[in-house]
């Protein structure tokens, strides 16, 4: 495996498609060319170090079938759960009797899901209420699924601490939480606001291991997990329960193009190993969506993130490291030295189980080349960013080992200085121009065939797919099997629906240049409520 370590942050972007689709809008190409295919030699992700023997190099048949009822492109959370709902049914009963083929460009679940930060956390106070309620539903669905199905993916339910290192940003977040308390008390019940003088429940910043923070929002619903193992369990189940031709997984088989079938019904899916005709196609392709649908280049933009598995400090090799009982997000206003003076701090952390207790720490995108925006390659680690991640965690996080804590409070913050990393890797996220995922049939103006055209998308999670993707997949399957596109299952947000009207509204927004415009941080930095920004979309 070849990993190129970059020493500079001012190299020009290298993701320009030398032969873009001539029908793609010129303004779209100016800002974001279509993505390429996933890198052939990606960086080594911590989560992919222990691949499922049943899935490694898996091809359910040595040759591609000539046709299928449904082709799913992508085998991450969206693709895997779409396959589950298609084959087992939306209500957990029996599904249809059609043939499903799933393509993955590399190993199964080797894209964004296999390269993320190991979190699953609904964003309650920073989202439109209907989106917050949906994300809570997804969280509870996954938590229940893991428990009832006995999925061994190291799922640990805990609380999520959002540590604000800037006073102004914290005050805006606290005001947002208070506004939610007035308008949606059932959602606000999931939050606790912690100020320097302690919260109503007596929680202090020191007890949260963030003594230097300006304040914190604690979310009661959060989890850490091994995301690859969750998806691997779903795919293994489908392979075992629905052997080919019912379910046919073809790894290391990138989809290179889509075309309408000459008959006008269905699609022809082309790969280097041949083509297959399908009545329906679902693109669960995240940041690579525009490779197959160039008209999405300005709506779903690839953004590269970087993560490290850091070794926690110990007083000696025989001592156990500090055991963290929360996951963390560290947020702050823009700071000197970053690539962009308008880019905030947005870093995230979970801890792996002891005794090793690796600290899975990601973020620092403000130090990335071009902020990672438009970058679809995950075959390189940026050294400037890696150095930041190794050296920026403690402080603000107190990593004092548990046995060194005293009744009077923590010792001076432990772990100062750079930590060593056992793994450092990159992954490609998919930022949506209007912040929300795109779920549903692809309109003709974007390269599809409309509600009855047979081409569907489920992508665009803006780096926040774990608490949204599984039940977004359920909704798109509901539509694929004949559900009313305009209706919604359960609490599925109307803001996620893929419509031409929404596309037009999104294109009235400025093109994504930093990525932050598509996140809730844009609202926090602007000093207005984040849920208001969500509603506007």
VEXZA-746373 format. One record per residue (C-alpha): residue number from 1; residue in three letters; x, y, z. Coordinates in steps of 0.2 Angstrom, whole numbers. Layout:
BEGIN
> seq, type, u, v, w
> NUM, ALA, X, Y, Z
...
//
This chain:
BEGIN
> seq, type, u, v, w
> 1, UNK, 0, 0, 0
> 2, UNK, 7, 17, -5
> 3, UNK, 2, 32, 6
> 4, UNK, 8, 49, 1
> 5, UNK, 11, 61, 15
> 6, UNK, 9, 79, 10
> 7, UNK, 20, 92, 17
> 8, UNK, 11, 107, 10
> 9, UNK, -6, 114, 12
> 10, UNK, -6, 125, -3
> 11, UNK, -5, 113, -17
> 12, UNK, -19, 116, -30
> 13, UNK, -33, 104, -31
> 14, UNK, -30, 88, -40
> 15, UNK, -48, 82, -43
> 16, UNK, -52, 90, -59
> 17, UNK, -60, 78, -71
> 18, UNK, -51, 79, -87
> 19, UNK, -66, 74, -97
> 20, UNK, -81, 81, -89
> 21, UNK, -99, 77, -95
> 22, UNK, -102, 90, -109
> 23, UNK, -120, 91, -103
> 24, UNK, -116, 97, -86
> 25, UNK, -120, 115, -81
> 26, UNK, -104, 126, -84
> 27, UNK, -107, 135, -67
> 28, UNK, -107, 118, -58
> 29, UNK, -91, 113, -66
> 30, UNK, -83, 130, -62
> 31, UNK, -85, 127, -43
> 32, UNK, -85, 108, -41
> 33, UNK, -81, 95, -55
> 34, UNK, -88, 78, -54
> 35, UNK, -79, 66, -42
> 36, UNK, -68, 52, -48
> 37, UNK, -69, 34, -43
> 38, UNK, -63, 28, -26
> 39, UNK, -44, 28, -24
> 40, UNK, -36, 11, -28
> 41, UNK, -24, 12, -14
> 42, UNK, -33, 21, 1
> 43, UNK, -25, 25, 18
> 44, UNK, -27, 11, 31
> 45, UNK, -42, 14, 42
> 46, UNK, -42, 8, 60
> 47, UNK, -59, 1, 57
> 48, UNK, -54, -9, 42
> 49, UNK, -39, -18, 50
> 50, UNK, -50, -33, 54
> 51, UNK, -60, -37, 39
> 52, UNK, -74, -50, 39
> 53, UNK, -67, -66, 31
> 54, UNK, -84, -69, 23
> 55, UNK, -83, -52, 15
> 56, UNK, -65, -50, 10
> 57, UNK, -64, -50, -9
> 58, UNK, -82, -57, -9
> 59, UNK, -91, -60, -26
> 60, UNK, -107, -70, -24
> 61, UNK, -104, -76, -42
> 62, UNK, -88, -77, -52
> 63, UNK, -97, -68, -66
> 64, UNK, -109, -54, -66
> 65, UNK, -127, -58, -69
> 66, UNK, -134, -51, -85
> 67, UNK, -149, -43, -76
> 68, UNK, -156, -39, -59
> 69, UNK, -172, -31, -52
> 70, UNK, -162, -19, -41
> 71, UNK, -144, -14, -42
> 72, UNK, -137, -5, -26
> 73, UNK, -121, 5, -29
> 74, UNK, -112, 6, -12
> 75, UNK, -110, -5, 3
> 76, UNK, -110, 7, 18
> 77, UNK, -124, 10, 30
> 78, UNK, -136, 16, 17
> 79, UNK, -133, 2, 4
> 80, UNK, -132, -12, 17
> 81, UNK, -149, -6, 26
> 82, UNK, -157, -3, 9
> 83, UNK, -153, -21, 5
> 84, UNK, -160, -27, 21
> 85, UNK, -176, -18, 19
> 86, UNK, -178, -24, 1
> 87, UNK, -175, -42, 5
> 88, UNK, -183, -44, 22
> 89, UNK, -197, -31, 20
> 90, UNK, -200, -14, 28
> 91, UNK, -209, -21, 43
> 92, UNK, -196, -35, 47
> 93, UNK, -207, -48, 38
> 94, UNK, -203, -56, 21
> 95, UNK, -198, -44, 7
> 96, UNK, -200, -46, -12
> 97, UNK, -194, -60, -22
> 98, UNK, -183, -50, -34
> 99, UNK, -164, -51, -37
> 100, UNK, -153, -38, -29
> 101, UNK, -135, -35, -35
> 102, UNK, -124, -24, -24
> 103, UNK, -108, -16, -31
> 104, UNK, -94, -10, -21
> 105, UNK, -78, -2, -29
> 106, UNK, -66, -9, -16
> 107, UNK, -69, -20, -1
> 108, UNK, -86, -20, 7
> 109, UNK, -89, -5, 18
> 110, UNK, -73, 3, 13
> 111, UNK, -79, 20, 10
> 112, UNK, -86, 33, 22
> 113, UNK, -94, 21, 34
> 114, UNK, -77, 12, 36
> 115, UNK, -67, 28, 38
> 116, UNK, -77, 38, 50
> 117, UNK, -75, 43, 68
> 118, UNK, -84, 29, 76
> 119, UNK, -99, 40, 83
> 120, UNK, -118, 39, 82
> 121, UNK, -126, 54, 89
> 122, UNK, -142, 64, 85
> 123, UNK, -139, 82, 84
> 124, UNK, -154, 88, 95
> 125, UNK, -151, 107, 98
> 126, UNK, -143, 111, 82
> 127, UNK, -156, 104, 70
> 128, UNK, -174, 108, 64
> 129, UNK, -185, 99, 76
> 130, UNK, -192, 87, 64
> 131, UNK, -174, 82, 59
> 132, UNK, -169, 80, 77
> 133, UNK, -184, 69, 81
> 134, UNK, -179, 58, 66
> 135, UNK, -161, 57, 71
> 136, UNK, -167, 51, 88
> 137, UNK, -178, 38, 80
> 138, UNK, -163, 32, 70
> 139, UNK, -152, 31, 85
> 140, UNK, -165, 21, 95
> 141, UNK, -167, 9, 79
> 142, UNK, -149, 6, 78
> 143, UNK, -147, 3, 97
> 144, UNK, -161, -9, 97
> 145, UNK, -155, -18, 81
> 146, UNK, -138, -21, 89
> 147, UNK, -145, -27, 105
> 148, UNK, -159, -38, 97
> 149, UNK, -148, -45, 83
> 150, UNK, -133, -48, 94
> 151, UNK, -122, -38, 83
> 152, UNK, -104, -38, 89
> 153, UNK, -99, -20, 85
> 154, UNK, -93, -13, 101
> 155, UNK, -109, -2, 103
> 156, UNK, -107, 8, 119
> 157, UNK, -122, 20, 124
> 158, UNK, -115, 35, 133
> 159, UNK, -118, 54, 133
> 160, UNK, -111, 66, 121
> 161, UNK, -101, 82, 127
> 162, UNK, -100, 97, 115
> 163, UNK, -86, 107, 123
> 164, UNK, -86, 125, 117
> 165, UNK, -70, 134, 119
> 166, UNK, -76, 150, 113
> 167, UNK, -88, 160, 124
> 168, UNK, -98, 168, 111
> 169, UNK, -101, 152, 102
> 170, UNK, -107, 143, 118
> 171, UNK, -119, 157, 122
> 172, UNK, -127, 155, 105
> 173, UNK, -128, 136, 108
> 174, UNK, -135, 139, 125
> 175, UNK, -148, 151, 119
> 176, UNK, -153, 138, 105
> 177, UNK, -155, 125, 119
> 178, UNK, -166, 137, 129
> 179, UNK, -177, 141, 113
> 180, UNK, -179, 122, 111
> 181, UNK, -185, 120, 129
> 182, UNK, -198, 133, 125
> 183, UNK, -204, 126, 109
> 184, UNK, -201, 107, 110
> 185, UNK, -198, 102, 128
> 186, UNK, -198, 84, 123
> 187, UNK, -182, 87, 113
> 188, UNK, -174, 98, 126
> 189, UNK, -176, 85, 139
> 190, UNK, -162, 76, 129
> 191, UNK, -150, 91, 134
> 192, UNK, -140, 98, 148
> 193, UNK, -132, 115, 148
> 194, UNK, -116, 116, 158
> 195, UNK, -109, 133, 162
> 196, UNK, -93, 137, 171
> 197, UNK, -103, 138, 188
> 198, UNK, -110, 120, 185
> 199, UNK, -127, 115, 178
> 200, UNK, -144, 113, 187
> 201, UNK, -139, 95, 190
> 202, UNK, -123, 99, 198
> 203, UNK, -112, 94, 183
> 204, UNK, -96, 104, 181
> 205, UNK, -84, 106, 167
> 206, UNK, -71, 98, 177
> 207, UNK, -81, 83, 180
> 208, UNK, -83, 82, 161
> 209, UNK, -64, 83, 159
> 210, UNK, -65, 99, 150
> 211, UNK, -60, 112, 164
> 212, UNK, -54, 125, 152
> 213, UNK, -70, 126, 141
> 214, UNK, -82, 141, 141
> 215, UNK, -97, 129, 143
> 216, UNK, -104, 113, 136
> 217, UNK, -120, 105, 130
> 218, UNK, -122, 87, 135
> 219, UNK, -133, 76, 124
> 220, UNK, -140, 61, 133
> 221, UNK, -141, 50, 117
> 222, UNK, -124, 46, 110
> 223, UNK, -114, 30, 106
> 224, UNK, -97, 24, 101
> 225, UNK, -96, 9, 89
> 226, UNK, -85, 0, 77
> 227, UNK, -95, 5, 61
> 228, UNK, -88, -7, 49
> 229, UNK, -93, -22, 60
> 230, UNK, -111, -16, 61
> 231, UNK, -112, -15, 42
> 232, UNK, -102, -31, 40
> 233, UNK, -115, -40, 51
> 234, UNK, -129, -34, 40
> 235, UNK, -120, -40, 24
> 236, UNK, -116, -56, 31
> 237, UNK, -134, -59, 36
> 238, UNK, -140, -55, 18
> 239, UNK, -127, -67, 10
> 240, UNK, -131, -81, 21
> 241, UNK, -150, -79, 21
> 242, UNK, -152, -74, 3
> 243, UNK, -139, -83, -7
> 244, UNK, -136, -78, -25
> 245, UNK, -146, -74, -36
> 246, UNK, -157, -67, -23
> 247, UNK, -143, -56, -16
> 248, UNK, -127, -55, -26
> 249, UNK, -113, -44, -18
> 250, UNK, -99, -40, -30
> 251, UNK, -84, -31, -21
> 252, UNK, -69, -23, -30
> 253, UNK, -81, -19, -45
> 254, UNK, -83, 0, -47
> 255, UNK, -98, 6, -57
> 256, UNK, -91, 17, -71
> 257, UNK, -107, 23, -79
> 258, UNK, -126, 23, -80
> 259, UNK, -136, 24, -95
> 260, UNK, -155, 22, -99
> 261, UNK, -159, 5, -106
> 262, UNK, -163, 6, -125
> 263, UNK, -181, 0, -121
> 264, UNK, -184, 15, -110
> 265, UNK, -187, 4, -95
> 266, UNK, -173, 2, -83
> 267, UNK, -155, 6, -83
> 268, UNK, -138, -2, -89
> 269, UNK, -125, -2, -76
> 270, UNK, -107, -3, -83
> 271, UNK, -92, -9, -74
> 272, UNK, -74, -15, -79
> 273, UNK, -81, -33, -78
> 274, UNK, -96, -30, -89
> 275, UNK, -113, -22, -89
> 276, UNK, -129, -27, -81
> 277, UNK, -147, -22, -84
> 278, UNK, -158, -17, -69
> 279, UNK, -176, -11, -67
> 280, UNK, -171, 0, -53
> 281, UNK, -154, 7, -47
> 282, UNK, -150, 15, -30
> 283, UNK, -135, 26, -28
> 284, UNK, -129, 25, -10
> 285, UNK, -113, 33, -16
> 286, UNK, -110, 47, -4
> 287, UNK, -96, 59, -10
> 288, UNK, -94, 49, -26
> 289, UNK, -112, 52, -32
> 290, UNK, -107, 65, -45
> 291, UNK, -96, 53, -54
> 292, UNK, -111, 44, -60
> 293, UNK, -123, 59, -60
> 294, UNK, -112, 74, -65
> 295, UNK, -127, 86, -62
> 296, UNK, -126, 82, -43
> 297, UNK, -108, 90, -43
> 298, UNK, -114, 106, -35
> 299, UNK, -127, 97, -23
> 300, UNK, -117, 83, -16
> 301, UNK, -99, 89, -14
> 302, UNK, -85, 77, -8
> 303, UNK, -76, 83, 7
> 304, UNK, -61, 74, 14
> 305, UNK, -59, 71, 33
> 306, UNK, -44, 65, 43
> 307, UNK, -44, 54, 58
> 308, UNK, -31, 47, 70
> 309, UNK, -31, 33, 82
> 310, UNK, -20, 40, 96
> 311, UNK, -12, 31, 110
> 312, UNK, -18, 38, 127
> 313, UNK, -5, 44, 140
> 314, UNK, 0, 33, 154
> 315, UNK, 11, 36, 169
> 316, UNK, 19, 20, 165
> 317, UNK, 16, 5, 153
> 318, UNK, 8, -5, 167
> 319, UNK, -5, 8, 171
> 320, UNK, -22, 9, 163
> 321, UNK, -26, 25, 154
> 322, UNK, -40, 37, 158
> 323, UNK, -57, 29, 155
> 324, UNK, -68, 42, 146
> 325, UNK, -87, 40, 149
> 326, UNK, -92, 52, 136
> 327, UNK, -89, 56, 118
> 328, UNK, -84, 73, 113
> 329, UNK, -85, 87, 101
> 330, UNK, -73, 102, 103
> 331, UNK, -80, 118, 95
> 332, UNK, -72, 135, 94
> 333, UNK, -72, 151, 84
> 334, UNK, -59, 152, 70
> 335, UNK, -41, 154, 75
> 336, UNK, -25, 161, 68
> 337, UNK, -14, 148, 58
> 338, UNK, -28, 139, 50
> 339, UNK, -30, 138, 31
> 340, UNK, -45, 149, 31
> 341, UNK, -47, 163, 44
> 342, UNK, -66, 160, 44
> 343, UNK, -65, 141, 48
> 344, UNK, -71, 136, 65
> 345, UNK, -64, 122, 76
> 346, UNK, -75, 106, 74
> 347, UNK, -66, 91, 81
> 348, UNK, -73, 75, 88
> 349, UNK, -67, 60, 99
> 350, UNK, -73, 43, 105
> 351, UNK, -62, 31, 115
> 352, UNK, -60, 13, 111
> 353, UNK, -63, 0, 126
> 354, UNK, -49, -2, 138
> 355, UNK, -36, -9, 141
> 356, UNK, -29, -1, 125
> 357, UNK, -42, 14, 125
> 358, UNK, -36, 22, 109
> 359, UNK, -43, 39, 106
> 360, UNK, -51, 40, 89
> 361, UNK, -49, 59, 86
> 362, UNK, -54, 67, 70
> 363, UNK, -57, 85, 63
> 364, UNK, -44, 99, 60
> 365, UNK, -51, 102, 43
> 366, UNK, -47, 120, 44
> 367, UNK, -29, 115, 42
> 368, UNK, -32, 104, 27
> 369, UNK, -27, 108, 9
> 370, UNK, -42, 118, 2
> 371, UNK, -51, 113, 18
> 372, UNK, -54, 96, 10
> 373, UNK, -68, 103, -1
> 374, UNK, -70, 94, -18
> 375, UNK, -57, 81, -13
> 376, UNK, -63, 63, -17
> 377, UNK, -46, 54, -15
> 378, UNK, -43, 45, 2
> 379, UNK, -26, 39, -3
> 380, UNK, -16, 52, 7
> 381, UNK, -13, 58, 24
> 382, UNK, -9, 77, 26
> 383, UNK, 5, 79, 38
> 384, UNK, 1, 96, 44
> 385, UNK, -16, 90, 49
> 386, UNK, -10, 74, 57
> 387, UNK, 2, 84, 67
> 388, UNK, -12, 95, 73
> 389, UNK, -23, 80, 78
> 390, UNK, -8, 72, 88
> 391, UNK, -5, 88, 98
> 392, UNK, -21, 97, 100
> 393, UNK, -32, 85, 111
> 394, UNK, -25, 88, 129
> 395, UNK, -29, 102, 133
> 396, UNK, -43, 105, 131
> 397, UNK, -47, 87, 137
> 398, UNK, -41, 81, 154
> 399, UNK, -33, 64, 151
> 400, UNK, -27, 62, 169
> 401, UNK, -27, 43, 173
> 402, UNK, -42, 38, 185
> 403, UNK, -31, 33, 199
> 404, UNK, -22, 50, 199
> 405, UNK, -39, 59, 201
> 406, UNK, -42, 66, 219
> 407, UNK, -58, 70, 229
> 408, UNK, -54, 89, 226
> 409, UNK, -55, 87, 207
> 410, UNK, -43, 82, 193
> 411, UNK, -25, 85, 193
> 412, UNK, -17, 97, 181
> 413, UNK, -22, 91, 164
> 414, UNK, -13, 76, 159
> 415, UNK, -6, 71, 142
> 416, UNK, 1, 87, 137
> 417, UNK, 11, 87, 121
> 418, UNK, 10, 76, 106
> 419, UNK, 2, 59, 107
> 420, UNK, 8, 44, 96
> 421, UNK, -4, 37, 83
> 422, UNK, -6, 19, 79
> 423, UNK, -17, 23, 63
> 424, UNK, -20, 39, 53
> 425, UNK, -32, 39, 39
> 426, UNK, -43, 49, 28
> 427, UNK, -61, 47, 22
> 428, UNK, -73, 55, 10
> 429, UNK, -89, 63, 16
> 430, UNK, -103, 70, 6
> 431, UNK, -108, 88, 10
> 432, UNK, -125, 93, 4
> 433, UNK, -127, 111, -3
> 434, UNK, -142, 114, 8
> 435, UNK, -136, 104, 23
> 436, UNK, -149, 90, 21
> 437, UNK, -147, 72, 13
> 438, UNK, -155, 69, -4
> 439, UNK, -167, 54, -3
> 440, UNK, -178, 49, -17
> 441, UNK, -180, 47, -36
> 442, UNK, -169, 57, -47
> 443, UNK, -177, 70, -58
> 444, UNK, -174, 70, -76
> 445, UNK, -165, 87, -75
> 446, UNK, -152, 78, -64
> 447, UNK, -150, 63, -75
> 448, UNK, -164, 52, -69
> 449, UNK, -181, 48, -75
> 450, UNK, -192, 55, -61
> 451, UNK, -204, 46, -49
> 452, UNK, -206, 31, -61
> 453, UNK, -189, 32, -69
> 454, UNK, -181, 19, -58
> 455, UNK, -166, 28, -53
> 456, UNK, -164, 33, -34
> 457, UNK, -152, 42, -23
> 458, UNK, -149, 41, -4
> 459, UNK, -134, 52, 0
> 460, UNK, -128, 69, 5
> 461, UNK, -126, 67, 24
> 462, UNK, -114, 81, 27
> 463, UNK, -103, 71, 38
> 464, UNK, -117, 66, 49
> 465, UNK, -123, 50, 42
> 466, UNK, -123, 37, 56
> 467, UNK, -139, 45, 64
> 468, UNK, -148, 47, 48
> 469, UNK, -143, 34, 35
> 470, UNK, -151, 18, 41
> 471, UNK, -169, 24, 41
> 472, UNK, -166, 36, 26
> 473, UNK, -162, 19, 17
> 474, UNK, -179, 13, 23
> 475, UNK, -188, 28, 16
> 476, UNK, -180, 26, -1
> 477, UNK, -184, 7, -1
> 478, UNK, -202, 12, 3
> 479, UNK, -203, 23, -12
> 480, UNK, -194, 10, -23
> 481, UNK, -207, -4, -19
> 482, UNK, -222, 7, -24
> 483, UNK, -224, 20, -10
> 484, UNK, -231, 37, -13
> 485, UNK, -216, 48, -16
> 486, UNK, -225, 63, -8
> 487, UNK, -230, 53, 7
> 488, UNK, -218, 50, 21
> 489, UNK, -215, 35, 32
> 490, UNK, -215, 38, 51
> 491, UNK, -206, 54, 55
> 492, UNK, -195, 55, 39
> 493, UNK, -191, 74, 37
> 494, UNK, -199, 83, 22
> 495, UNK, -182, 92, 20
> 496, UNK, -174, 76, 14
> 497, UNK, -185, 74, -1
> 498, UNK, -177, 75, -18
> 499, UNK, -187, 86, -28
> 500, UNK, -184, 98, -42
> 501, UNK, -191, 112, -31
> 502, UNK, -178, 109, -18
> 503, UNK, -164, 108, -31
> 504, UNK, -169, 125, -37
> 505, UNK, -169, 132, -19
> 506, UNK, -153, 124, -15
> 507, UNK, -145, 132, -31
> 508, UNK, -150, 149, -25
> 509, UNK, -138, 146, -10
> 510, UNK, -119, 151, -13
> 511, UNK, -109, 136, -19
> 512, UNK, -100, 126, -6
> 513, UNK, -82, 133, -4
> 514, UNK, -78, 129, 14
> 515, UNK, -90, 116, 19
> 516, UNK, -95, 125, 35
> 517, UNK, -109, 133, 25
> 518, UNK, -118, 117, 25
> 519, UNK, -116, 113, 44
> 520, UNK, -124, 120, 59
> 521, UNK, -108, 129, 63
> 522, UNK, -113, 142, 50
> 523, UNK, -127, 147, 61
> 524, UNK, -117, 147, 77
> 525, UNK, -104, 157, 70
> 526, UNK, -117, 170, 63
> 527, UNK, -124, 172, 80
> 528, UNK, -141, 165, 76
> 529, UNK, -150, 149, 80
> 530, UNK, -145, 133, 71
> 531, UNK, -162, 126, 70
> 532, UNK, -168, 141, 61
> 533, UNK, -155, 138, 48
> 534, UNK, -161, 120, 47
> 535, UNK, -179, 126, 44
> 536, UNK, -174, 138, 30
> 537, UNK, -168, 123, 20
//
